[in-house]
Amino acid sequence: MLHSMTSEPEQQIGVGTQDAFQRLWTPHRMAYIQGENKPTGPGAGDGCPFCSIPAKSDEDGLIIKRGTQVYAVLNLYPYNGGHLMVVPYRHVADYTDLTDAETAELAELTKQAMTALRTASGAHGFNIGMNQGTVAGAGIAAHLHQHIVPRWGGDTNFMPVVGHTKVLPQLLADTRTMLAEAWPTA
């Protein structure tokens, strides 16, 4: 049965006590909650998404920049719009196990990511870091990845504080294109 478009929100029976809150449904997050795309073990051949992403096209893998040692990719489950990661191609878990070349290129692509995010979206600041080990919060602990999360003044509003929900205003494919076009060439 088709419903006509009205200015009144549709009420759903059985969703709890009716209150003054609007619901923002994000069913795509259920994939993350249920562990979709998580490796089955610690090895590179255990379904590591960071090992399989480079085999995809830039668009399909959400890759923004490919280096020789590392690559920059959008986070499939972002904390903020433009949240990306710099990831070594080599399946390595610990920062101390990176080669000098990997460490240098990871640092260089991090700097380039900051420049691209400032150019493309006017980011005011950044949260940059990596979680080493499951106990430290790494969702995929077996393959090192550094998060670069752009921040803006006032970007933490009531939604994440009260509703534990992030509102992302742009599709990941559009964000990837925007950042790839803004990526510095040097």
C-alpha positions as CSV (number, residue, x, y, z in Angstrom):
1,M,0.0,0.0,0.0
2,L,1.4,3.3,-1.0
3,H,1.3,6.2,1.4
4,S,1.0,9.8,0.3
5,M,3.6,12.3,1.3
6,T,2.5,14.3,4.3
7,S,4.2,16.7,6.6
8,E,3.3,14.4,9.6
9,P,5.7,11.7,10.5
10,E,4.4,8.2,10.2
11,Q,3.8,6.4,13.5
12,Q,4.8,2.8,13.8
13,I,2.9,0.5,16.0
14,G,5.0,-1.5,18.5
15,V,8.2,0.7,18.6
16,G,7.8,1.6,22.2
17,T,6.0,4.3,24.1
18,Q,5.2,7.2,21.9
19,D,7.2,10.2,22.9
20,A,8.5,13.5,21.5
21,F,11.6,12.0,19.9
22,Q,12.1,11.4,16.2
23,R,13.9,8.2,15.2
24,L,16.9,8.2,12.9
25,W,17.1,4.7,11.6
26,T,20.6,3.6,10.5
27,P,20.2,-0.1,9.5
28,H,23.5,-0.1,7.6
29,R,25.3,0.1,11.0
30,M,23.9,-3.4,11.9
31,A,26.6,-4.9,9.5
32,Y,29.3,-3.3,11.7
33,I,27.7,-4.3,14.9
34,Q,27.3,-7.9,13.7
35,G,31.0,-8.1,12.6
36,E,30.6,-8.0,8.9
37,N,33.9,-7.6,7.1
38,K,35.8,-8.6,10.2
39,P,38.7,-11.1,9.8
40,T,38.1,-14.7,11.0
41,G,41.7,-14.8,12.4
42,P,44.9,-12.9,12.6
43,G,46.5,-14.0,9.3
44,A,46.5,-12.0,6.0
45,G,44.5,-14.9,4.5
46,D,41.8,-14.8,7.2
47,G,39.6,-12.3,5.5
48,C,41.5,-9.2,6.4
49,P,39.7,-6.3,4.6
50,F,42.8,-4.2,4.6
51,C,44.6,-6.9,2.6
52,S,41.7,-7.2,0.1
53,I,40.9,-3.5,-0.4
54,P,44.0,-2.7,-2.6
55,A,42.9,-5.3,-5.2
56,K,39.7,-3.3,-5.8
57,S,39.3,-0.2,-7.9
58,D,39.8,3.1,-6.1
59,E,36.0,3.7,-6.3
60,D,34.9,0.3,-5.1
61,G,37.5,0.1,-2.3
62,L,37.0,3.8,-1.3
63,I,40.7,4.3,-1.8
64,I,41.7,8.0,-1.9
65,K,45.5,7.6,-2.5
66,R,47.8,4.8,-3.2
67,G,51.4,5.0,-2.2
68,T,54.2,2.5,-2.6
69,Q,54.1,1.2,1.0
70,V,50.7,2.4,2.3
71,Y,47.4,3.6,1.0
72,A,44.7,6.0,2.3
73,V,41.1,4.7,2.4
74,L,37.8,6.0,3.8
75,N,36.5,4.3,6.9
76,L,33.5,2.3,6.0
77,Y,32.0,3.0,9.5
78,P,33.1,6.7,10.0
79,Y,33.1,8.7,13.3
80,N,32.8,11.9,11.2
81,G,32.4,12.8,7.5
82,G,35.8,12.4,5.9
83,H,37.1,9.9,8.4
84,L,39.9,8.0,6.7
85,M,42.7,5.7,7.5
86,V,46.3,5.2,6.3
87,V,47.1,1.5,6.0
88,P,50.3,-0.4,5.1
89,Y,49.8,-2.8,2.2
90,R,51.8,-5.4,4.3
91,H,49.8,-7.3,6.9
92,V,51.5,-6.1,10.1
93,A,49.9,-5.6,13.5
94,D,52.3,-3.5,15.5
95,Y,53.7,0.0,14.8
96,T,57.1,-1.1,15.9
97,D,57.2,-3.7,13.1
98,L,56.9,-1.2,10.3
99,T,59.9,-0.7,8.1
100,D,61.5,2.7,7.9
101,A,60.0,3.2,4.5
102,E,56.5,2.2,5.7
103,T,56.8,4.6,8.7
104,A,58.0,7.5,6.5
105,E,55.2,7.0,3.9
106,L,52.5,6.6,6.6
107,A,53.6,9.9,8.1
108,E,53.7,11.6,4.6
109,L,50.2,10.3,3.6
110,T,48.9,11.5,7.0
111,K,50.1,15.0,6.3
112,Q,48.6,14.8,2.8
113,A,45.3,13.6,4.2
114,M,45.2,16.6,6.6
115,T,45.9,18.9,3.7
116,A,43.2,17.3,1.5
117,L,40.6,17.4,4.3
118,R,41.3,21.1,5.0
119,T,41.0,21.9,1.3
120,A,37.9,19.8,0.6
121,S,35.9,20.3,3.8
122,G,37.5,23.1,5.8
123,A,38.4,20.9,8.8
124,H,39.3,22.9,11.8
125,G,41.3,20.1,13.6
126,F,41.9,16.4,13.6
127,N,41.9,13.3,15.8
128,I,44.8,11.2,14.6
129,G,45.9,7.9,16.1
130,M,46.0,4.1,16.0
131,N,44.7,1.6,18.5
132,Q,47.3,-1.1,19.1
133,G,45.6,-4.4,20.1
134,T,42.1,-5.4,20.8
135,V,42.3,-4.3,24.4
136,A,43.2,-0.8,23.1
137,G,40.1,-0.7,20.9
138,A,41.4,-1.9,17.6
139,G,38.5,-3.3,15.6
140,I,40.9,-5.1,13.3
141,A,44.0,-5.6,15.5
142,A,46.0,-7.8,13.1
143,H,46.4,-5.1,10.5
144,L,47.7,-1.8,11.6
145,H,45.8,1.3,10.5
146,Q,46.0,4.9,11.5
147,H,42.8,6.9,11.8
148,I,42.5,10.5,10.6
149,V,39.2,12.0,11.8
150,P,38.5,15.6,10.7
151,R,36.8,17.9,13.3
152,W,34.9,21.2,13.2
153,G,33.9,23.6,15.9
154,G,30.5,22.5,17.1
155,D,30.6,19.1,15.4
156,T,29.6,17.4,18.6
157,N,26.0,18.2,19.0
158,F,23.2,16.5,20.9
159,M,22.9,13.5,18.5
160,P,26.1,11.6,19.7
161,V,25.8,12.9,23.2
162,V,22.2,12.0,23.8
163,G,21.2,9.7,21.0
164,H,24.5,7.9,20.5
165,T,24.1,8.6,16.8
166,K,26.3,10.3,14.2
167,V,24.6,12.1,11.4
168,L,26.8,12.0,8.3
169,P,25.7,14.4,5.6
170,Q,27.4,12.9,2.6
171,L,27.6,9.4,0.9
172,L,31.0,7.7,1.1
173,A,31.5,7.6,-2.7
174,D,31.0,11.3,-2.9
175,T,33.4,11.9,0.0
176,R,36.0,9.7,-1.7
177,T,35.7,11.7,-5.0
178,M,35.9,15.0,-3.2
179,L,39.0,14.0,-1.2
180,A,40.7,12.4,-4.2
181,E,40.3,15.6,-6.2
182,A,41.6,17.7,-3.2
183,W,44.6,15.4,-2.5
184,P,47.9,17.3,-2.9
185,T,50.0,16.2,-5.9
186,A,53.4,16.7,-4.3
